[in-house]
Amino acid sequence: MNHGTTAGSGLSRRQLLRAAGIGGSAIAASASLLNAPSAWAETREAGGNQYVRGVDVIPDTSHATSALAAHIRGYFQAKSDKNLDWQTSYFSGRLFTYIDAILGWHWYSRQALHDALAQWYPTWPKDSKSYPTRILGDTTSAILLFTDTPGMFGPGQVRNAGAVNFNRQGKIERWVDYWDARQFGVAAWQKEQDTPAQWPSNFRESTVGETASPLMRRVVAGLADALRRNDIAAAMKLFSSDAVLEDAAAHLQITSQSSIQRYFTKAASVVPYIGPGTRVRHVLGNNVGGGYEWTAADSPVPRGITALELDAWGKIERFTAVWNGALADDALLTALARNAIEQ
């Protein structure tokens, strides 16, 4: 393991994908998997310096290994090209979990996901693109912050945080997406999400185990414990003096350790990832980038993910929380913003 520093018809998308997941045409087999390297070579030649062809965004890979940045690049190009066989070649055919933590959609085989996307992809705009903006971790486990352009998943741009685990061959065994449904549209989200009876009973983190680096696990354990106990002072000892806090659903960015401490102290009772009901679901990443999925039993927001970027001394220099803002009413979001105001 490397922990180095360096969805046309009247059917809704949920109905379409759920029906497709029951069965369908088989993956065009092993030949397409063997063709993936040559397809990637063609992408490099055609794309020039662009990470994803046609996208003028180069992801921040400063907290990822070069191996991860190179490996996952083809995945996003394949998705942008709507090349299903190439895209699904990135997933393990043996151990497989793909969950959308905001809609409850889930697939437990590579074939099921392939069949679902095969029906969805023709409905996407011609110029659809999916591309990463920040890549954290290594080819053992990672958090990928990425964007899906309008029309792919609802009318608006969707900014995702994917929790991803790889096997020793670099195949993806577990992928869980977190995002803010207010970008999707609250009414659309309510229509598309699975019913409570259809939601996954668990997020299958036990199938891949805890493979994050020891340093990332220590930082996450200390941070999550301090936030659970509402010991903000203890949590702040894990942050660098010039740390940055981003809360995607609250649309907040707070800079400096002291300002983050003041915000957490004032907002602790309403921040979803602080308080006695919170716990760590799963840790991901290496010594410089990763984070953790979390649950919150006493909050209207029951789950989310926090991406962490660590400096050379193992201190948190960037904290990015992603959770479903559609689960928070206007009063909660207003309270978060109000508590960010410094006197």
HELIX and SHEET records of a PDB file:
HELIX    1   1 ARG A   13  ALA A   20  1                                   8    
HELIX    2   2 ALA A   29  GLY A   47  1                                  19    
HELIX    3   3 SER A   66  ASP A   81  1                                  16    
HELIX    4   4 LEU A   84  THR A   88  1                                   5    
HELIX    5   5 ARG A  110  TRP A  120  1                                  11    
HELIX    6   6 TYR A  121  THR A  123  5                                   3    
HELIX    7   7 ALA A  181  PHE A  184  1                                   4    
HELIX    8   8 VAL A  186  GLU A  192  1                                   7    
HELIX    9   9 PRO A  196  GLN A  198  5                                   3    
HELIX   10  10 GLU A  205  THR A  207  5                                   3    
HELIX   11  11 PRO A  214  ARG A  228  1                                  15    
HELIX   12  12 ILE A  232  MET A  236  1                                   5    
HELIX   13  13 GLN A  257  ALA A  267  1                                  11    
HELIX   14  14 GLY A  325  LEU A  327  5                                   3    
HELIX   15  15 ASP A  330  ASN A  339  1                                  10    
SHEET    1   A 7 ASP A  60  ALA A  64  0                                        
SHEET    2   A 7 SER A 130  GLY A 137  1                                        
SHEET    3   A 7 SER A 141  ASP A 148 -1                                        
SHEET    4   A 7 VAL A 158  PHE A 166 -1                                        
SHEET    5   A 7 ILE A 172  TRP A 179 -1                                        
SHEET    6   A 7 THR A  97  ASP A 100  1                                        
SHEET    7   A 7 HIS A 106  TRP A 107 -1                                        
SHEET    1   B 6 LEU A 252  THR A 255  0                                        
SHEET    2   B 6 PHE A 239  ASP A 247 -1                                        
SHEET    3   B 6 ILE A 316  TRP A 323  1                                        
SHEET    4   B 6 ARG A 303  LEU A 310 -1                                        
SHEET    5   B 6 GLY A 289  ALA A 296 -1                                        
SHEET    6   B 6 THR A 278  GLY A 285 -1                                        
END                                                                             
